[in-house]
Each structure stands twice: as structure tokens, then as C-alpha cells.
Amino acid sequence: MEKSELVKIIRTNLEDGKLSCARAHAIAREHNVKLRQIGQACDEEKIKIIGCQLGCF
């Protein structure tokens, strides 16, 4: 999947400009991409991940 397409998907799932960790996991499963790709796209686009299940964010 191209980065621009992934960013578009991420942006449609934002709540108050942020992406929940649970939603990031769901996007990864639904679109067969690695969670790391979602994290990198969020970092590059300055999108904050909230509610991390591991307490990392």
C-alpha cells in the first residue's frame, strides 16, 4: 500500500486529530499492513497516537 493511501485511511479514522492505538491495530488488520508502517506514517504526519495498549504513547 502506498503511503499516501495509508495516510488517507489514517486521517479518516482520527478522533480530535488523534489516532487511538486500538484503531491503529484495526487499520493494520483490515488493510494488511504492518503496525510499524502506521506508526511511521503517523510520525511523519505529526499525528499523535493515544490510548496505547502498551503505555508507550
PyMOL commands that set and color helices and strands:
alter all, ss='L'
color gray80, all
select helices_A, chain A and resi 3-12+21-31+35-44
alter helices_A, ss='H'
color red, helices_A
select strands_A, chain A and resi 18-20+48-50
alter strands_A, ss='S'
color yellow, strands_A
deselect
rebuild
show_as cartoon
